[in-house]
C-alpha cells in the first residue's frame, strides 16, 4: 500500500533508510607568536561562523600567563566577550566541571552561534569540546592549547572526554572545532616537568608513525629540551602524524584496535589509580614501557628495540616502571578499558619506531612478568 501526504509518497512496508553525511573542515594553525599580533585568523573564523560573540573558557593556571593576550586578540575582532575561569586541575574534567561550564554559558546567554574559545591545557580542551557538543545540541568552539600535551594530543582530533566513577574519559563526545590555534611559544611558561609530560605523547606518536623521523629527532634533545624552532618542528610533526592516523576513522566507528591507544590501555588505569597525581603523559610513558617490555618478552620486538624505547623515556626523565603499590589497582582498572573496548584490551605493542602491532589482550601472568622486569631495571 502506498501513502501520500503533501506531495510525498512512500511504501508502507519495511524500514525507511536514513543516510546522514557530515564533513567537518577546519584548520590547525601552527606558528610561533600567533597570540602576539592582531588576530586576523580569529576574525576570519568568527566571520565564517557568523558568530556574534565569544565566551572564553580559560584554565586558571593558563590565565595568569595568557589571558591578557587572549582578551586583546578577541577585542581586536570587535566582538563582545565573556570570560569563564575554569579551576585548574583534573577535578574540573568531570560531570561537575561540565555542569559548571554549561551553567556559565547559559548565564552569559550564549547562543547557537556563540564561539566558545578554550584556552589552557588538555583538561580545558577536553572539557570545552564536550560542553560545545552538548550545549544547545552543539555550538562552535575553537581551541588555544597552552601546553605541549594539549598541542599534540587533547586539541587534535575533535574528541572530548570527562573522568567519572574513577575511570579516565568514561564520558565524552566527538565534536570537531572551528579552528585550533597552536603557538609553541606559549609553552615557555611551563615547568620542565610539564614539557617532558607533553613529549611523552610525542614519543608515542613517533613510535606509531615515524614518517618524519620524529623518533630520531627526539633522540637529539634529551639533555637540553627542545625549544624555539626545534620544539615547533617537533610539535608540527607530531600533529601531522596524529592527523594521519585519525584520517581513516575520525569518529572511531570502525575497528577499535587503534594504534593511537599505545600506552593508554595501561596508562589510563594507572593514572586513575593514583587519583591523577601523576600527569597524563607520565602515565602513558609507563604504559609504553610495559608495552615495549611485553613486545620483547613475547618475541614481537628485539631486546635492542625495547632498550631504545626505554632509553628515550629515561633520557627525558619520564617514568618507565609501574610502582608496586599501583600494580593491583592498575590491573583492576584495565577491566574498565576492556568494557570500553567491548571485550579484549587490544594492547598496542611497538616493534620499532613507526612499526607497531596490536595483540588482543594481556593476561595476568604476562602483565606481572613485564611489570616485574621493569621494576628490576637498574
C-alpha positions as CSV (number, residue, x, y, z in Angstrom):
1,X,0.0,0.0,0.0
2,X,1.2,3.5,-0.9
3,X,0.6,6.5,1.3
4,X,1.0,10.1,0.3
5,X,0.9,13.5,2.1
6,X,1.8,17.0,0.9
7,X,3.3,15.6,-2.3
8,X,5.5,13.0,-0.5
9,X,5.0,9.3,-1.2
10,X,6.4,6.1,0.3
11,X,5.7,2.5,0.5
12,X,4.2,1.4,3.9
13,X,6.5,-1.6,4.3
14,X,10.0,-2.2,5.6
15,X,12.3,0.3,7.2
16,X,12.9,3.9,6.0
17,X,16.6,4.1,5.3
18,X,18.2,7.3,6.6
19,X,21.6,8.5,5.3
20,X,23.2,11.4,7.2
21,X,26.5,12.7,5.9
22,X,28.7,15.3,7.6
23,X,32.1,16.7,6.6
24,X,33.9,18.9,9.0
25,X,36.6,21.2,7.6
26,X,38.8,23.3,9.8
27,X,42.4,24.5,10.1
28,X,45.0,23.7,12.7
29,X,47.2,26.8,12.6
30,X,50.8,26.1,13.9
31,X,53.0,29.1,14.2
32,X,55.3,30.8,16.7
33,X,53.8,34.1,18.0
34,X,50.2,33.6,16.9
35,X,49.0,35.3,20.1
36,X,51.3,38.2,19.9
37,X,49.7,40.0,16.9
38,X,46.2,41.2,15.9
39,X,44.1,38.1,15.5
40,X,43.0,38.2,11.8
41,X,42.8,34.4,12.0
42,X,40.2,34.6,14.8
43,X,38.3,37.3,12.9
44,X,38.1,35.0,9.9
45,X,36.7,32.2,12.0
46,X,34.1,34.4,13.6
47,X,33.1,35.9,10.2
48,X,32.8,32.4,8.7
49,X,30.6,31.2,11.5
50,X,28.6,34.5,11.7
51,X,29.3,34.4,15.5
52,X,28.0,37.5,17.3
53,X,30.1,37.0,20.5
54,X,32.7,34.9,22.3
55,X,32.9,33.1,25.6
56,X,36.5,32.4,26.7
57,X,36.8,29.3,28.9
58,X,40.3,29.6,30.5
59,X,42.2,27.3,32.8
60,X,43.1,29.4,35.8
61,X,46.7,28.2,35.6
62,X,46.9,29.5,32.0
63,X,45.0,32.7,32.7
64,X,47.9,34.0,34.8
65,X,50.2,34.0,31.8
66,X,48.0,34.3,28.7
67,X,44.6,35.8,29.5
68,X,45.7,39.4,28.7
69,X,46.9,38.5,25.3
70,X,43.8,36.4,24.6
71,X,41.4,39.1,25.5
72,X,43.4,41.6,23.4
73,X,43.1,39.2,20.4
74,X,39.3,38.9,21.0
75,X,39.0,42.7,21.4
76,X,40.6,43.2,18.0
77,X,37.8,41.2,16.4
78,X,35.2,43.7,17.6
79,X,33.0,41.0,19.2
80,X,31.8,41.3,22.8
81,X,33.1,38.5,25.1
82,X,32.8,37.0,28.5
83,X,35.5,35.2,30.5
84,X,34.7,31.9,32.3
85,X,37.6,30.8,34.6
86,X,37.9,27.0,34.9
87,X,39.7,25.8,38.0
88,X,43.0,24.2,37.1
89,X,43.4,20.5,37.7
90,X,41.9,17.2,36.7
91,X,38.9,17.7,39.0
92,X,37.4,20.1,36.5
93,X,37.4,17.4,33.8
94,X,34.3,15.9,35.3
95,X,30.5,16.0,35.1
96,X,30.7,18.6,37.9
97,X,33.0,20.7,35.7
98,X,30.8,20.2,32.7
99,X,27.7,21.4,34.6
100,X,29.6,24.5,35.8
101,X,30.7,25.4,32.3
102,X,27.3,24.8,30.8
103,X,25.8,26.9,33.5
104,X,28.2,29.7,32.8
105,X,27.3,29.6,29.1
106,X,23.6,29.8,29.9
107,X,24.1,32.7,32.3
108,X,26.0,34.6,29.7
109,X,23.2,34.0,27.2
110,X,25.4,32.1,24.8
111,X,23.5,31.2,21.6
112,X,23.8,28.5,19.0
113,X,26.4,30.8,17.2
114,X,28.4,31.9,20.1
115,X,32.0,30.8,19.8
116,X,33.4,29.0,22.8
117,X,37.2,29.7,22.9
118,X,39.0,27.3,25.2
119,X,42.4,28.4,26.5
120,X,44.7,26.1,28.5
121,X,45.9,22.6,28.8
122,X,44.4,19.2,28.0
123,X,41.8,19.4,30.7
124,X,40.1,22.6,29.4
125,X,40.4,21.3,25.8
126,X,38.6,18.1,26.7
127,X,36.0,19.9,28.9
128,X,35.2,22.6,26.3
129,X,34.9,20.1,23.5
130,X,32.4,18.1,25.5
131,X,30.5,21.2,26.6
132,X,30.3,22.6,23.0
133,X,29.0,19.2,21.8
134,X,26.0,19.1,24.3
135,X,25.1,22.8,24.9
136,X,22.1,23.6,22.8
137,X,22.9,20.4,20.9
138,X,26.1,21.8,19.6
139,X,27.8,25.1,19.4
140,X,31.0,26.1,17.6
141,X,34.3,26.2,19.5
142,X,38.0,26.9,19.0
143,X,41.0,25.7,21.0
144,X,44.1,27.6,22.0
145,X,46.2,24.9,23.8
146,X,49.0,26.3,26.0
147,X,50.8,23.1,27.0
148,X,52.8,20.7,24.9
149,X,50.5,17.8,25.8
150,X,47.4,19.7,24.7
151,X,49.0,21.0,21.5
152,X,50.0,17.5,20.3
153,X,47.1,15.5,21.8
154,X,44.0,16.9,23.5
155,X,43.4,19.7,21.0
156,X,43.9,17.4,18.0
157,X,41.1,15.2,16.7
158,X,37.8,16.7,18.0
159,X,37.4,14.2,20.9
160,X,36.3,15.4,24.3
161,X,36.4,13.4,27.4
162,X,35.4,13.6,31.1
163,X,36.5,11.4,34.0
164,X,33.8,9.8,36.0
165,X,33.3,6.9,38.5
166,X,37.1,6.5,38.8
167,X,37.6,6.0,35.1
168,X,39.5,8.2,32.7
169,X,37.4,9.6,29.8
170,X,34.4,7.5,30.7
171,X,32.2,10.2,29.3
172,X,32.6,12.5,26.3
173,X,31.7,13.3,22.7
174,X,33.1,13.7,19.2
175,X,32.7,17.3,18.1
176,X,35.2,18.9,15.8
177,X,36.3,22.5,16.4
178,X,36.0,25.5,14.1
179,X,39.8,26.0,14.4
180,X,42.8,25.1,16.5
181,X,45.5,27.7,17.2
182,X,48.8,26.2,18.2
183,X,51.6,28.6,19.3
184,X,54.5,26.6,20.7
185,X,56.0,29.7,22.3
186,X,53.1,29.7,24.8
187,X,54.7,26.6,26.4
188,X,57.7,28.7,27.5
189,X,55.9,29.4,30.8
190,X,55.6,25.7,31.7
191,X,57.6,24.0,34.4
192,X,60.1,21.5,32.9
193,X,58.1,18.5,34.2
194,X,55.1,19.6,32.1
195,X,57.3,19.9,29.0
196,X,58.5,16.4,29.5
197,X,54.9,15.2,30.1
198,X,53.9,16.5,26.7
199,X,56.8,15.0,25.0
200,X,55.7,11.6,26.2
201,X,52.8,11.8,23.8
202,X,55.2,12.9,21.1
203,X,57.2,9.8,21.7
204,X,54.1,7.7,21.5
205,X,53.1,9.2,18.1
206,X,56.7,8.7,16.9
207,X,56.6,5.0,17.7
208,X,53.4,4.7,15.7
209,X,54.1,6.9,12.7
210,X,57.7,7.9,12.1
211,X,57.2,9.3,8.6
212,X,59.2,12.5,9.5
213,X,61.9,10.7,11.5
214,X,60.4,12.1,14.7
215,X,61.8,9.4,16.9
216,X,65.3,10.2,15.8
217,X,64.7,13.9,16.2
218,X,63.7,13.3,19.8
219,X,66.8,11.4,20.5
220,X,68.8,14.5,19.8
221,X,67.4,16.7,22.6
222,X,67.0,14.8,25.9
223,X,69.8,16.6,27.7
224,X,68.5,20.0,26.6
225,X,64.8,20.0,26.0
226,X,63.9,21.3,22.5
227,X,62.9,24.9,22.4
228,X,62.2,27.6,19.8
229,X,62.2,26.3,16.2
230,X,63.2,22.8,17.3
231,X,60.1,22.5,19.5
232,X,57.9,24.0,16.8
233,X,59.1,21.5,14.3
234,X,58.6,18.6,16.7
235,X,55.0,19.8,17.6
236,X,54.2,20.2,13.9
237,X,55.5,16.7,13.0
238,X,53.6,15.2,16.0
239,X,50.3,16.9,15.0
240,X,50.7,15.8,11.3
241,X,51.3,12.2,12.4
242,X,48.3,12.1,14.7
243,X,46.1,13.6,12.0
244,X,47.3,11.0,9.5
245,X,46.4,8.2,12.0
246,X,43.0,9.7,12.6
247,X,42.1,10.4,8.9
248,X,40.6,7.0,8.1
249,X,38.2,6.9,11.1
250,X,37.9,10.2,12.9
251,X,34.9,9.2,14.9
252,X,36.2,5.7,15.9
253,X,33.2,4.0,14.2
254,X,35.3,1.2,12.8
255,X,38.0,-1.1,14.4
256,X,38.8,-0.2,18.0
257,X,42.2,-1.8,17.6
258,X,43.7,1.7,17.2
259,X,47.4,2.2,17.2
260,X,46.9,5.6,19.0
261,X,46.0,3.6,22.1
262,X,49.7,2.8,22.6
263,X,50.5,3.2,26.2
264,X,46.9,4.1,27.1
265,X,45.4,0.7,27.9
266,X,47.7,0.6,31.0
267,X,48.4,4.3,31.3
268,X,44.8,5.4,31.8
269,X,44.1,2.9,34.6
270,X,47.4,3.8,36.3
271,X,46.6,7.5,36.0
272,X,43.2,7.0,37.6
273,X,44.5,4.6,40.3
274,X,46.8,7.4,41.5
275,X,43.9,9.8,41.8
276,X,45.5,11.7,38.9
277,X,48.6,12.6,41.0
278,X,50.7,11.5,38.0
279,X,50.4,13.5,34.9
280,X,48.8,12.0,31.8
281,X,52.0,11.8,29.8
282,X,53.8,10.3,32.7
283,X,51.2,7.6,32.9
284,X,51.3,7.0,29.2
285,X,55.1,6.7,29.5
286,X,54.7,3.9,32.0
287,X,52.1,2.3,29.7
288,X,54.6,2.4,26.8
289,X,57.3,0.9,28.9
290,X,55.0,-2.0,29.8
291,X,54.0,-2.4,26.2
292,X,57.6,-2.3,24.9
293,X,58.7,-4.9,27.5
294,X,55.7,-7.1,26.7
295,X,56.7,-6.8,23.0
296,X,60.2,-8.1,23.8
297,X,59.0,-10.9,26.1
298,X,56.5,-12.2,23.5
299,X,59.0,-12.1,20.6
300,X,57.4,-9.2,18.9
301,X,60.4,-6.9,19.3
302,X,64.1,-7.4,19.7
303,X,65.7,-6.5,23.1
304,X,67.7,-3.7,21.4
305,X,64.5,-2.1,20.3
306,X,62.9,-2.4,23.7
307,X,66.1,-0.8,25.2
308,X,66.0,2.0,22.6
309,X,62.4,2.9,23.7
310,X,63.1,2.7,27.4
311,X,66.3,4.6,26.9
312,X,64.4,7.5,25.3
313,X,61.9,7.5,28.2
314,X,64.9,7.5,30.7
315,X,66.6,10.3,28.8
316,X,63.5,12.6,29.1
317,X,63.2,11.6,32.7
318,X,59.9,10.0,32.2
319,X,58.8,7.1,34.4
320,X,59.4,3.7,32.9
321,X,58.2,1.4,35.6
322,X,54.9,0.8,37.3
323,X,55.1,1.3,41.1
324,X,54.5,-1.9,43.0
325,X,51.8,-0.2,45.0
326,X,49.9,0.5,41.8
327,X,50.2,-2.9,40.3
328,X,46.9,-4.4,41.5
329,X,44.8,-1.2,41.2
330,X,46.0,-0.7,37.6
331,X,45.2,-4.3,36.7
332,X,41.7,-3.8,38.1
333,X,41.3,-0.6,36.2
334,X,42.2,-2.3,33.0
335,X,38.8,-4.1,33.1
336,X,37.2,-0.7,32.6
337,X,39.2,-0.3,29.4
338,X,38.1,-3.8,28.3
339,X,34.5,-2.7,28.8
340,X,35.0,0.4,26.7
341,X,36.7,-1.7,24.0
342,X,33.8,-4.1,24.2
343,X,35.9,-7.1,25.0
344,X,39.7,-7.6,24.6
345,X,42.1,-4.9,25.7
346,X,43.7,-4.5,22.3
347,X,47.2,-3.8,23.7
348,X,49.4,-2.0,21.2
349,X,53.0,-3.3,21.0
350,X,55.9,-1.4,19.5
351,X,58.3,-3.3,17.3
352,X,60.4,-0.3,16.0
353,X,59.7,3.4,15.6
354,X,56.9,3.6,13.0
355,X,56.1,-0.1,13.3
356,X,53.5,-1.3,15.9
357,X,51.2,-4.2,16.1
358,X,48.1,-5.0,18.2
359,X,47.6,-8.1,20.4
360,X,44.1,-9.0,21.6
361,X,44.9,-8.9,25.3
362,X,47.4,-9.4,28.0
363,X,46.8,-12.0,30.7
364,X,47.8,-11.5,34.3
365,X,50.9,-13.6,34.1
366,X,52.3,-11.7,31.2
367,X,51.3,-8.4,32.9
368,X,53.1,-9.3,36.1
369,X,56.2,-10.5,34.2
370,X,56.5,-7.2,32.3
371,X,55.9,-5.1,35.4
372,X,58.4,-7.1,37.4
373,X,61.1,-6.9,34.7
374,X,60.7,-3.1,34.5
375,X,61.0,-2.9,38.3
376,X,64.2,-4.8,38.3
377,X,66.0,-2.5,35.9
378,X,68.9,-0.6,37.4
